[in-house]
Amino acid sequence: MSKEKFPVTPAIRALKIHDAEFILRSYRYIERGGTRVSAVQAIGGFSPK
């Protein structure tokens, strides 16, 4: 099983440099979904129409 690849942003680099604990999470992209859709996916709620 292969690991999922995440983009490495300056923020992620800074967290790694300072040995901060964090969890990378990926979300399915939905055109014009906005923060509402991301929040629903994060809490495991219903799927948008």
Backbone hydrogen bonds in HBPLUS format (Angstrom, degrees):
<---DONOR---> <-ACCEPTOR-->    atom                        ^
c    i                          cat <-CA-CA->   ^        H-A-AA   ^      H-
h    n   atom  resd res      DA  || num        DHA   H-A  angle D-A-AA Bond
n    s   type  num  typ     dist DA aas  dist angle  dist       angle   num
A0013-ARG N   A0009-THR O   3.00 MM   4  6.33 161.0  2.04 155.6 161.2     1
A0014-ALA N   A0010-PRO O   2.98 MM   4  6.19 157.8  2.03 146.4 151.9     2
A0015-LEU N   A0011-ALA O   3.01 MM   4  6.30 157.8  2.07 148.4 154.0     3
A0016-LYS N   A0012-ILE O   3.00 MM   4  6.24 160.8  2.04 151.4 156.1     4
A0017-ILE N   A0013-ARG O   2.89 MM   4  6.12 160.6  1.93 153.8 159.2     5
A0018-HIS N   A0014-ALA O   3.14 MM   4  6.28 152.9  2.21 146.5 152.5     6
A0020-ALA N   A0015-LEU O   2.91 MM   5  5.09 166.0  1.93 156.8 154.9     7
A0019-ASP N   A0016-LYS O   3.09 MM   3  4.96 163.3  2.12 106.2 108.7     8
A0033-GLY N   A0030-ILE O   2.87 MM   3  5.03 141.0  2.02 144.4 134.6     9
A0038-SER N   A0034-GLY O   3.39 MM   4  6.72 164.1  2.42 146.0 150.4    10
A0039-ALA N   A0035-THR O   2.85 MM   4  5.96 159.2  1.89 150.5 155.8    11
A0040-VAL N   A0036-ARG O   2.99 MM   4  6.24 159.8  2.04 150.3 155.7    12
A0041-GLN N   A0037-VAL O   2.98 MM   4  6.19 160.7  2.02 151.7 156.7    13
A0042-ALA N   A0038-SER O   2.92 MM   4  6.10 151.4  2.00 144.4 152.8    14
A0043-ILE N   A0039-ALA O   3.09 MM   4  6.35 150.8  2.18 150.3 156.2    15
A0044-GLY N   A0040-VAL O   3.03 MM   4  6.02 115.2  2.47 136.2 151.8    16
A0045-GLY N   A0040-VAL O   2.97 MM   5  5.11 154.1  2.04 152.6 152.9    17
A0044-GLY N   A0041-GLN O   3.27 MM   3  5.05 147.8  2.38  93.5 102.9    18
